[in-house]
Amino acid sequence: SEVSAMPAFAATAAPTGLISAGGDKEARLAWTAPSGVVNSYKLYRSLSSSGTYSQVASNILTPSFTDTGLTNGTTYYYKVSAVNDVAESALSSSRSVTPRLGMVVNVTPSTYSSAITNAVGGDEIVLADGEYAGSKIQIKYGTFSKPIIVRSANPLGAVFTSGQIELDRTEYITVKGVKNVSNYGMKFTGASYCRLTESSIELNETALEGIDWMTIYGANSHNNRIDHNEFKNKLDQGNFITIGGPSGIDNAQISQYDRIDHNYFYNIGPRAVNEKEAVRIGDSKV
């Protein structure tokens, strides 16, 4: 959340949940705001986890920051503090990041998670044939010219049999040519310019009820694309694709400017009242 304008009576707690993503000569960081009054944040950096942390930015008004002008291949360590009218908080736990140029990364099921964790803009993560466990791709940023691409080496050869594929607060990430037969729906959460393409979605709905197979929602969600996929054999409640707004917020703005085109939807039903739609945009609270 953004900073508060209410008066403070004591120093606030340190921010938590610091996460980082590398890029070309930059590090993008985000964290969770502490409870209580926060006027701004300060960011500190070191070249070792136990070394001296020097302040590199102050008066940061939102819980995120991009540190630029870094050296590719060098590992940097960061901590953040919160400031109010009374005092500066203690420093958060540290988080490391190593900026670098994007590259082709060939992975197997056992190395997939590590490749996702270390992905930077321009990476092309190529999945060998096999069975994979889905995971959250969080706070990762490509660009228009240097997207992050996660693709199967052979069409539908990479099969996700467990876990959830979720793009959480990401930009310019494409998932291409995979097959999802797990029992978890896929999610774009607060994502922008992200894409699912040339994939096959046929979830295992055993012991599930009312699951949406693909969901696009969250604050600041926009300009995503779902195209040239097949969605097939949905027998339980829920929809193939649902586009919504931030979770749990009534009358919130729905995800904007998303594109759903050239998909093949089949064998969904029998039709239920207000359920089992190929594409559902919004609900009674959005």
Phi, psi and chi 1 to 4 in degrees:
 res  aa     phi    psi   chi1   chi2   chi3   chi4
   1 SER       -  162.0   60.8      -      -      -
   2 GLU   -77.9  169.5  -63.7 -172.6   -3.9      -
   3 VAL   -67.0  157.2  -61.7      -      -      -
   4 SER   -98.5  148.3  169.9      -      -      -
   5 ALA  -101.2    0.6      -      -      -      -
   6 MET   -74.4  151.5  -63.9 -177.4   64.8      -
   7 PRO   -66.8  150.1   24.3  -34.5      -      -
   8 ALA  -108.2  151.2      -      -      -      -
   9 PHE  -121.2   -5.8  -60.2   97.0      -      -
  10 ALA  -160.0  158.1      -      -      -      -
  11 ALA   -61.5  143.1      -      -      -      -
  12 THR   -83.9  169.5 -172.7      -      -      -
  13 ALA   -71.8  165.0      -      -      -      -
  14 ALA   -71.7  148.7      -      -      -      -
  15 PRO   -60.1  156.8  -22.5   33.9      -      -
  16 THR  -127.7  173.7   57.8      -      -      -
  17 GLY    63.8   33.3      -      -      -      -
  18 LEU   -63.5  126.7 -179.7   61.6      -      -
  19 ILE  -130.0  158.1   53.3  179.6      -      -
  20 SER  -142.6  157.2   60.9      -      -      -
  21 ALA  -143.4  130.5      -      -      -      -
  22 GLY   -84.2  164.7      -      -      -      -
  23 GLY  -155.9 -165.8      -      -      -      -
  24 ASP   -75.8  103.8 -177.3   12.4      -      -
  25 LYS    61.7   28.2  -60.2  179.9 -178.4  179.5
  26 GLU  -150.1  160.7   69.3  175.8   25.5      -
  27 ALA  -132.6  127.6      -      -      -      -
  28 ARG  -106.0  129.4  -61.0 -179.3   72.6  163.0
  29 LEU  -126.1  150.0  -57.5  115.5      -      -
  30 ALA  -147.9  155.0      -      -      -      -
  31 TRP  -152.3  170.6   54.1   89.1      -      -
  32 THR   -97.1  127.4  -59.5      -      -      -
  33 ALA   -67.4  140.5      -      -      -      -
  34 PRO   -73.6  161.8   29.1  -34.7      -      -
  35 SER   -71.4  159.3   59.3      -      -      -
  36 GLY    95.3 -172.0      -      -      -      -
  37 VAL   -82.8  128.5  176.9      -      -      -
  38 VAL  -130.6  125.5  176.2      -      -      -
  39 ASN   -91.1  -36.1  -67.0  -16.1      -      -
  40 SER  -167.6  179.9   63.9      -      -      -
  41 TYR  -128.8  157.2  -60.0   95.0      -      -
  42 LYS  -123.8  142.4  -67.2 -177.7  178.6 -179.5
  43 LEU  -113.8  137.0 -174.5   69.6      -      -
  44 TYR  -124.0  149.5  -64.9   81.2      -      -
  45 ARG  -138.1  147.2 -174.4  179.0   70.3 -156.6
  46 SER  -143.5  163.3  175.3      -      -      -
  47 LEU   -97.0    2.7  -68.5  176.8      -      -
  48 SER  -148.2  150.5   68.2      -      -      -
  49 SER   -63.3  -30.9   59.6      -      -      -
  50 SER  -106.6   10.5   57.6      -      -      -
  51 GLY   -84.5 -169.8      -      -      -      -
  52 THR   -80.3  129.1  -60.2      -      -      -
  53 TYR   -97.4  121.7  -75.8   77.1      -      -
  54 SER  -103.2  142.8  -59.5      -      -      -
  55 GLN   -69.6  130.6 -178.4  179.8  -53.1      -
  56 VAL  -117.2  -12.9  -66.8      -      -      -
  57 ALA  -158.3  147.1      -      -      -      -
  58 SER  -140.6  173.2   61.6      -      -      -
  59 ASN    54.7   38.1 -162.8   34.4      -      -
  60 ILE   -81.0  124.0  -57.6  169.5      -      -
  61 LEU   -96.9  -11.8  -59.6 -179.0      -      -
  62 THR  -127.7  158.3   58.7      -      -      -
  63 PRO   -78.7   55.0   28.3  -34.3      -      -
  64 SER  -162.8  155.9   62.8      -      -      -
  65 PHE  -164.1  146.7 -172.8   80.1      -      -
  66 THR  -114.1  119.4  -60.2      -      -      -
  67 ASP   -96.6  119.2 -169.0   20.6      -      -
  68 THR  -112.2  175.3   59.1      -      -      -
  69 GLY    74.3   24.0      -      -      -      -
  70 LEU   -86.8  172.6  -55.0  178.0      -      -
  71 THR  -102.2  122.3  -60.0      -      -      -
  72 ASN   -60.2  139.9  -75.8  -18.5      -      -
  73 GLY    87.8   -7.7      -      -      -      -
  74 THR   -96.8  134.4  -62.3      -      -      -
  75 THR   -89.3  128.1  -61.1      -      -      -
  76 TYR  -114.3  149.3  -62.5   88.2      -      -
  77 TYR  -120.4  136.6  -62.7   82.8      -      -
  78 TYR  -126.4  149.2  -69.2   90.2      -      -
  79 LYS  -138.1  157.8  -65.4 -176.0  177.9 -177.8
  80 VAL  -135.3  150.3   64.6      -      -      -
  81 SER  -128.3  161.8   67.6      -      -      -
  82 ALA  -111.5  142.9      -      -      -      -
  83 VAL  -123.7  134.8  179.9      -      -      -
  84 ASN  -129.9 -167.6   61.8   20.7      -      -
  85 ASP   -66.1  -20.9  -67.2  -27.6      -      -
  86 VAL   -90.0  -51.8  176.1      -      -      -
  87 ALA  -166.2  175.6      -      -      -      -
  88 GLU   -93.7  140.0 -179.6  179.6   -2.7      -
  89 SER   -72.6  172.8   75.2      -      -      -
  90 ALA   -64.6  164.3      -      -      -      -
  91 LEU   -79.1  149.4  -63.5 -178.4      -      -
  92 SER   -71.6  175.2   68.6      -      -      -
  93 SER   -64.2  157.2  -61.3      -      -      -
  94 SER   -85.6  160.2   66.3      -      -      -
  95 ARG  -143.8  135.1 -177.3   79.5  176.3 -170.1
  96 SER  -103.4  157.0   66.9      -      -      -
  97 VAL  -154.7  142.6   59.3      -      -      -
  98 THR  -122.2  103.5  -54.5      -      -      -
  99 PRO   -64.3  148.0  -16.2   29.1      -      -
 100 ARG  -166.6  168.4   62.3  172.2  174.3   83.0
 101 LEU   -77.5  153.7  -69.0  170.9      -      -
 102 GLY   -69.7  159.1      -      -      -      -
 103 MET  -158.8  170.4   60.2 -175.7 -178.6      -
 104 VAL   -80.6  128.9  175.6      -      -      -
 105 VAL  -123.1  109.0 -176.5      -      -      -
 106 ASN   -87.0  126.4  -67.3  -62.7      -      -
 107 VAL  -129.0  160.1  -57.0      -      -      -
 108 THR  -118.1  173.0   63.5      -      -      -
 109 PRO   -53.3  -32.9  -31.7   38.2      -      -
 110 SER   -78.8  -19.1   63.4      -      -      -
 111 THR  -110.8    0.6   58.7      -      -      -
 112 TYR   -60.1  -49.1  168.2   76.4      -      -
 113 SER   -59.7  -42.3  179.6      -      -      -
 114 SER   -64.2  -40.5  175.2      -      -      -
 115 ALA   -63.3  -39.2      -      -      -      -
 116 ILE   -66.4  -43.8  -68.2  -60.9      -      -
 117 THR   -60.0  -35.8  -61.6      -      -      -
 118 ASN  -101.1   10.5  -64.1  -53.6      -      -
 119 ALA   -66.1  143.4      -      -      -      -
 120 VAL  -132.7  166.6  -56.6      -      -      -
 121 GLY   -56.0  133.2      -      -      -      -
 122 GLY    97.3  -10.0      -      -      -      -
 123 ASP   -69.5  140.3  -86.5   -0.1      -      -
 124 GLU  -118.8  104.4 -175.8  173.1    4.0      -
 125 ILE   -92.6  112.3  -59.4  172.9      -      -
 126 VAL  -104.3  118.9 -177.5      -      -      -
 127 LEU   -93.4  119.6  -77.2   59.1      -      -
 128 ALA   -66.6  157.3      -      -      -      -
 129 ASP   -56.1  139.7  -69.0   -1.9      -      -
 130 GLY   155.3 -178.2      -      -      -      -
 131 GLU  -101.2  128.2  -65.3 -174.8   -5.1      -
 132 TYR  -118.9  155.7  -70.9   78.1      -      -
 133 ALA  -103.4  124.2      -      -      -      -
 134 GLY   -67.0  158.2      -      -      -      -
 135 SER  -151.9  169.4   60.5      -      -      -
 136 LYS   -83.3  127.1 -179.6  178.1  -71.9 -171.3
 137 ILE   -98.7  105.3  -55.9  175.2      -      -
 138 GLN  -119.3  132.4 -174.5  177.9   53.4      -
 139 ILE    51.3   54.4  -46.3  -66.1      -      -
 140 LYS  -119.8  139.1  -64.3  -66.4 -177.8 -177.3
 141 TYR  -131.6  117.4  -56.3   98.2      -      -
 142 GLY   -95.0 -170.8      -      -      -      -
 143 THR  -133.8  174.7   64.5      -      -      -
 144 PHE   -57.4  -43.0  177.3   79.3      -      -
 145 SER   -87.4  -19.5   60.7      -      -      -
 146 LYS  -133.8   69.2  -63.5  179.1  179.8  178.9
 147 PRO   -72.3  163.9   29.5  -36.2      -      -
 148 ILE   -93.9  122.5  -62.7  172.7      -      -
 149 ILE  -114.2  126.0  -61.2  173.4      -      -
 150 VAL  -113.4  112.1 -179.4      -      -      -
 151 ARG  -140.0  154.0   69.2  170.4  179.3   86.1
 152 SER   -76.8  137.4 -179.5      -      -      -
 153 ALA   -61.4  -37.3      -      -      -      -
 154 ASN  -123.0  138.5  -61.2  -60.7      -      -
 155 PRO   -50.1  121.4  -27.4   35.8      -      -
 156 LEU    64.4   15.1  -52.1 -175.4      -      -
 157 GLY   -77.6  -27.1      -      -      -      -
 158 ALA   -90.4  114.3      -      -      -      -
 159 VAL  -113.8  120.6 -177.7      -      -      -
 160 PHE   -89.5  112.3  -74.3   84.8      -      -
 161 THR  -104.7   -9.7   57.9      -      -      -
 162 SER  -154.5  168.4   63.4      -      -      -
 163 GLY    73.1  173.4      -      -      -      -
 164 GLN  -118.4  132.6 -176.5  172.0   53.9      -
 165 ILE   -88.5  112.5  -58.5  172.3      -      -
 166 GLU  -134.1  127.9  179.1  178.9    2.5      -
 167 LEU   -98.8  108.2  -53.8 -171.6      -      -
 168 ASP  -110.9  110.6  177.1   20.7      -      -
 169 ARG    54.2   54.9  -69.3  165.5  -69.6  168.9
 170 THR  -119.1  163.5   57.0      -      -      -
 171 GLU  -136.5  137.4  -62.8  175.6    8.3      -
 172 TYR    53.9   58.5  -69.6  102.0      -      -
 173 ILE  -121.7  132.6  -64.8 -178.5      -      -
 174 THR  -116.7  129.3  -66.8      -      -      -
 175 VAL  -107.9  123.3  178.3      -      -      -
 176 LYS  -135.7  133.1  179.9  179.1 -180.0 -179.4
 177 GLY    72.3   24.5      -      -      -      -
 178 VAL  -102.7  165.7  -56.4      -      -      -
 179 LYS  -120.4  130.9 -174.5  174.6 -176.8  178.4
 180 ASN  -117.1  111.4 -173.9    5.5      -      -
 181 VAL  -121.3   19.7  -63.3      -      -      -
 182 SER   -74.7 -176.3   74.5      -      -      -
 183 ASN  -107.8   30.8   56.7   -1.0      -      -
 184 TYR  -125.6  132.9  -72.5   91.9      -      -
 185 GLY   -69.7  154.3      -      -      -      -
 186 MET   -88.0  149.7  -56.7  172.7   70.7      -
 187 LYS  -136.5  139.4  -68.6 -177.7  178.7 -179.5
 188 PHE  -110.6  110.6  -73.8    1.4      -      -
 189 THR  -114.5  109.8  -52.8      -      -      -
 190 GLY    61.0   30.1      -      -      -      -
 191 ALA   -95.4  157.0      -      -      -      -
 192 SER  -142.2  141.4   55.7      -      -      -
 193 TYR    56.5   35.4  -58.7  101.8      -      -
 194 CYS  -103.8  160.0  -69.4      -      -      -
 195 ARG  -147.4  138.7 -176.1 -177.9 -177.2 -167.6
 196 LEU  -117.0  123.0  173.7   68.1      -      -
 197 THR  -145.9  150.8 -172.9      -      -      -
 198 GLU    53.5   36.9  -61.8  178.7   24.4      -
 199 SER  -118.9  164.9  -63.6      -      -      -
 200 SER  -120.4  126.2  174.9      -      -      -
 201 ILE  -118.4  116.0  -43.9  -59.8      -      -
 202 GLU  -146.0   80.5 -174.1 -179.6    7.0      -
 203 LEU   -70.4  153.4  -61.5 -169.9      -      -
 204 ASN   -86.4  106.2  176.7    6.4      -      -
 205 GLU   -93.1   13.0  -66.5 -174.4  -43.4      -
 206 THR   -57.8  128.2  -56.4      -      -      -
 207 ALA    66.2   14.7      -      -      -      -
 208 LEU  -109.4  157.9  -60.4  177.4      -      -
 209 GLU  -145.9  125.4 -177.4  176.4   -7.4      -
 210 GLY    69.1   37.1      -      -      -      -
 211 ILE   -92.8  134.6 -176.0  173.2      -      -
 212 ASP   -87.1  134.7  -65.2  -29.2      -      -
 213 TRP   -79.4  -28.8  -76.0   17.0      -      -
 214 MET  -142.6  125.2  178.2   73.3 -145.0      -
 215 THR  -125.7  132.0  -53.0      -      -      -
 216 ILE  -119.7  115.7  -56.2  173.6      -      -
 217 TYR  -162.7 -177.2   72.8  111.9      -      -
 218 GLY   105.3  156.6      -      -      -      -
 219 ALA   -60.4  139.2      -      -      -      -
 220 ASN    66.5   22.8  -57.7  -45.6      -      -
 221 SER   -82.4  129.0  174.0      -      -      -
 222 HIS  -168.3  157.2   60.4   89.4      -      -
 223 ASN    55.7   41.3  -69.3   96.9      -      -
 224 ASN   -97.1  164.0  -59.3  -66.8      -      -
 225 ARG  -139.9  135.0 -174.1  179.9 -177.5 -168.6
 226 ILE  -121.1  111.4  -49.4  -62.0      -      -
 227 ASP  -148.4  149.5   67.3  -74.9      -      -
 228 HIS    55.3   40.8  -64.4   88.2      -      -
 229 ASN  -114.1  164.0  -54.3  -71.9      -      -
 230 GLU  -114.7  134.8   65.0  171.4    2.9      -
 231 PHE  -120.3  119.8  -67.0   79.9      -      -
 232 LYS  -144.8  153.0   61.6 -177.7 -179.9  179.6
 233 ASN    62.5   53.5  -60.1  -29.4      -      -
 234 LYS   -98.3  118.0 -179.8  168.5 -178.0   53.6
 235 LEU  -111.9  -20.8  -55.8  178.2      -      -
 236 ASP   -92.4  178.5 -156.2   -9.6      -      -
 237 GLN   -67.0  171.2  -58.4  -62.9  -49.8      -
 238 GLY    98.8 -179.3      -      -      -      -
 239 ASN  -122.2  162.3  -49.2  -53.9      -      -
 240 PHE   -65.7  -53.9  -84.5  142.0      -      -
 241 ILE  -131.1  132.0  -61.0  175.5      -      -
 242 THR  -127.1  130.9  -63.4      -      -      -
 243 ILE  -111.0  125.1  -60.4  177.7      -      -
 244 GLY  -138.4 -163.5      -      -      -      -
 245 GLY  -115.0 -165.3      -      -      -      -
 246 PRO   -57.5  136.0  -24.6   34.6      -      -
 247 SER   -63.6  133.6  179.3      -      -      -
 248 GLY    78.6    7.7      -      -      -      -
 249 ILE  -114.9  115.4  -57.9  177.1      -      -
 250 ASP   -70.0  147.3  -68.8   -7.9      -      -
 251 ASN    58.8   27.8  -58.6  -44.6      -      -
 252 ALA   -81.1  159.4      -      -      -      -
 253 GLN   -72.3  132.6  177.9  172.4  -78.2      -
 254 ILE   -72.8  158.8 -161.5  169.8      -      -
 255 SER   -54.1  138.7 -178.8      -      -      -
 256 GLN  -109.3  146.3  -60.1  -74.5  -68.0      -
 257 TYR    60.0   29.4  -50.6  114.1      -      -
 258 ASP   -81.8  153.6  -60.9  -52.2      -      -
 259 ARG  -125.6  125.6  179.4  176.2  171.7 -178.4
 260 ILE  -122.7  112.1  -59.5  173.2      -      -
 261 ASP  -150.0  152.1   64.2  -76.9      -      -
 262 HIS    55.4   38.9  -64.6   86.3      -      -
 263 ASN  -101.7  155.8  -61.8  -74.0      -      -
 264 TYR  -114.3  110.6 -176.6   25.9      -      -
 265 PHE  -106.0  126.2  -56.4  101.2      -      -
 266 TYR  -155.9  157.9   67.6   97.7      -      -
 267 ASN    56.6   64.5 -164.6   17.8      -      -
 268 ILE  -124.5  127.1 -179.8  172.7      -      -
 269 GLY   148.0 -175.6      -      -      -      -
 270 PRO   -68.3  152.8   26.6  -35.1      -      -
 271 ARG   -58.7  135.2 -178.6   76.3  165.9   89.3
 272 ALA  -117.4  159.6      -      -      -      -
 273 VAL   -63.3  121.3  175.7      -      -      -
 274 ASN    61.6   26.5 -151.3   27.0      -      -
 275 GLU  -145.8  170.1  -71.5  -76.7   -9.6      -
 276 LYS    57.1   49.9  -68.1 -170.9  176.6  179.3
 277 GLU   -99.3  145.0  -62.8  157.9  -45.3      -
 278 ALA   -63.1  -47.6      -      -      -      -
 279 VAL  -134.6  127.1  179.3      -      -      -
 280 ARG  -120.7  129.0  178.9  169.9 -179.0  169.9
 281 ILE  -113.8  108.0  -59.1  175.9      -      -
 282 GLY    78.2  178.9      -      -      -      -
 283 ASP  -148.6 -170.4   56.7   33.9      -      -
 284 SER   -67.0  -14.5   57.1      -      -      -
 285 LYS  -107.1   -0.1  -65.0 -177.4  177.7 -179.3
 286 VAL  -120.3      -  176.3      -      -      -
